[in-house]
């Protein structure tokens, strides 16, 4: 199966998602959050930096739970809504 290249919109969405996840992680260690979400630190690093702009749904659900960020907030951010992180308020 050949994967289609990501569009610029998908890449931008991944950057927004990564920025939100970095803010949600705040001072928590990247490896600790990755472990809590059941993913590797390298995967979390790639998501946060936008190098993995379209992570799997299960990964996002686990990150939502590990960071206590509502799944709806992550989805809205990925779609382009500028939803402020509740935990940062």
Buried (B, 14 or more C-beta within 10 A) or exposed (E): EEEEEEEEEBBBBBBBBBBBBBBBBEEEEBEEBBBBBEBEBEBBBBBBBBBBBEBEEEBBEBBBEBBEBEEEBBBBBBEEEEBEBEEEE
